[in-house]
Amino acid sequence: MNRLAGKVSFITGGANGIGRCAAALFAQEGSAVVIADIAREAGEEIEREIRAAGGQCMFIETDVTEEESVRQALSAAVKAFGRINVLYNNAGASTRADGPVTMAPADEFWRAIKLNLFGTWLCCRHGIPELVKAGGGSVINTTSVAALIGLRNVDAYTASKGGLVALTRSMAAEFAPDKVRVNAIAPTATMTPRVVDLRKGRTVGSENRNLLGEAQPIDVAMAALYLASDESCRTTGHILAVDSGLTTT
Ligand SMILES: NC(=O)c1ccc[n+]([C@@H]2O[C@H](COP(=O)([O-])OP(=O)(O)OC[C@H]3O[C@@H](n4cnc5c(N)ncnc54)[C@H](O)[C@@H]3O)[C@@H](O)[C@H]2O)c1
């Protein structure tokens, strides 16, 4: 308990899946949590759950692909809680429209880049200055094992998540003098409701290669907790695979 005591965490995509699990965990560990998500109903539901459990939480309807929306959300978070110490860029998605580069519609490439890469870039653009003002902090980006090994059938998603690996390292170098750490988590397929649905009747080439079994949202949230906490104070520019051994095969 209290591994994040006194911190304020801004979590994008915190209304569902991994982000929702992390929001509840961060609140349990003493952080005030801001959930920035486009999904109002789910966002307000988890806000209520966290408050009912005694945590501090605020949902802000936010579209991470729109600069003004991101700017306003961060500003509202700072107004409510005074500062931001942790920026967890979790919002992102693959879709059924993705596939081999020769087959997927071009629109899917831009959808993936806009949400996964540009959305994170925008949140860093407006969020990192707040971390600097707070005297330093932790940025946690969300990439994927797709960026670390070759997986079939997800070329647009892979390109966007590969960009995040590079961006994580460059921002780590850039902002270390400001005591802002920038790391990323690379999950393997993690059993959120979205993934369970997406996988129906479809293969992404990673099944049966999770040596330690299927990953659950809490497995990724625990890695995020470590990166958010001061326990990882000497770790930056790192890509932490929560991959059940997949990338060793
Ligand atoms: N679940 C997996 O298997 C897996 C594997 C590797 C990486 N990831 C990554 O982990 C992250 C979370 O995945 P998940 O499976 O929990 O997803 P999810 O779909 O369950 O939740 C994603 C959340 O992001 C929100 N969101 C979507 N677009 C948004 C936008 N424009 N602005 C703000 N919020 C937006 C959604 O409303 C949703 O609440 C994503 O970046 C995903 O690419 C997931």
PDBQT file of the ligand as one rigid body, heavy atoms in Angstrom, charges set to zero:
ROOT
HETATM    1  N1  LIG A 301      -4.797  -5.788 -24.451  1.00  0.00    +0.000 N 
HETATM    2  C1  LIG A 301      -3.764  -6.205 -25.168  1.00  0.00    +0.000 C 
HETATM    3  O1  LIG A 301      -3.662  -7.364 -25.583  1.00  0.00    +0.000 OA
HETATM    4  C2  LIG A 301      -2.648  -5.258 -25.498  1.00  0.00    +0.000 A 
HETATM    5  C3  LIG A 301      -1.421  -5.780 -25.958  1.00  0.00    +0.000 A 
HETATM    6  C4  LIG A 301      -0.399  -4.902 -26.255  1.00  0.00    +0.000 A 
HETATM    7  C5  LIG A 301      -0.608  -3.541 -26.098  1.00  0.00    +0.000 A 
HETATM    8  N2  LIG A 301      -1.811  -3.079 -25.658  1.00  0.00    +0.000 N 
HETATM    9  C6  LIG A 301      -1.992  -1.652 -25.525  1.00  0.00    +0.000 C 
HETATM   10  O2  LIG A 301      -2.435  -1.364 -24.216  1.00  0.00    +0.000 OA
HETATM   11  C7  LIG A 301      -3.266  -0.214 -24.235  1.00  0.00    +0.000 C 
HETATM   12  C8  LIG A 301      -4.586  -0.523 -23.562  1.00  0.00    +0.000 C 
HETATM   13  O3  LIG A 301      -5.196  -1.607 -24.257  1.00  0.00    +0.000 OA
HETATM   14  P1  LIG A 301      -6.544  -2.284 -23.745  1.00  0.00    +0.000 P 
HETATM   15  O4  LIG A 301      -6.544  -3.638 -24.332  1.00  0.00    +0.000 OA
HETATM   16  O5  LIG A 301      -6.692  -2.108 -22.288  1.00  0.00    +0.000 OA
HETATM   17  O6  LIG A 301      -7.630  -1.409 -24.534  1.00  0.00    +0.000 OA
HETATM   18  P2  LIG A 301      -9.172  -1.135 -24.225  1.00  0.00    +0.000 P 
HETATM   19  O7  LIG A 301      -9.834  -0.953 -25.560  1.00  0.00    +0.000 OA
HETATM   20  O8  LIG A 301      -9.735  -2.122 -23.295  1.00  0.00    +0.000 OA
HETATM   21  O9  LIG A 301      -9.150   0.281 -23.524  1.00  0.00    +0.000 OA
HETATM   22  C9  LIG A 301      -8.635   1.382 -24.226  1.00  0.00    +0.000 C 
HETATM   23  C10 LIG A 301      -9.264   2.651 -23.689  1.00  0.00    +0.000 C 
HETATM   24  O10 LIG A 301      -8.762   3.720 -24.507  1.00  0.00    +0.000 OA
HETATM   25  C11 LIG A 301      -9.848   4.605 -24.762  1.00  0.00    +0.000 C 
HETATM   26  N3  LIG A 301      -9.609   5.384 -25.967  1.00  0.00    +0.000 N 
HETATM   27  C12 LIG A 301      -9.659   4.955 -27.249  1.00  0.00    +0.000 A 
HETATM   28  N4  LIG A 301      -9.451   5.971 -28.086  1.00  0.00    +0.000 NA
HETATM   29  C13 LIG A 301      -9.253   7.068 -27.308  1.00  0.00    +0.000 A 
HETATM   30  C14 LIG A 301      -9.003   8.434 -27.579  1.00  0.00    +0.000 A 
HETATM   31  N5  LIG A 301      -8.929   8.881 -28.840  1.00  0.00    +0.000 N 
HETATM   32  N6  LIG A 301      -8.858   9.282 -26.548  1.00  0.00    +0.000 NA
HETATM   33  C15 LIG A 301      -8.956   8.836 -25.259  1.00  0.00    +0.000 A 
HETATM   34  N7  LIG A 301      -9.202   7.566 -24.941  1.00  0.00    +0.000 NA
HETATM   35  C16 LIG A 301      -9.348   6.696 -25.957  1.00  0.00    +0.000 A 
HETATM   36  C17 LIG A 301     -11.063   3.686 -24.896  1.00  0.00    +0.000 C 
HETATM   37  O11 LIG A 301     -12.273   4.401 -24.724  1.00  0.00    +0.000 OA
HETATM   38  C18 LIG A 301     -10.784   2.667 -23.812  1.00  0.00    +0.000 C 
HETATM   39  O12 LIG A 301     -11.361   3.080 -22.586  1.00  0.00    +0.000 OA
HETATM   40  C19 LIG A 301      -3.393   0.193 -25.706  1.00  0.00    +0.000 C 
HETATM   41  O13 LIG A 301      -2.433   1.182 -25.996  1.00  0.00    +0.000 OA
HETATM   42  C20 LIG A 301      -3.061  -1.075 -26.445  1.00  0.00    +0.000 C 
HETATM   43  O14 LIG A 301      -2.563  -0.855 -27.740  1.00  0.00    +0.000 OA
HETATM   44  C21 LIG A 301      -2.832  -3.906 -25.340  1.00  0.00    +0.000 A 
ENDROOT
TORSDOF 0
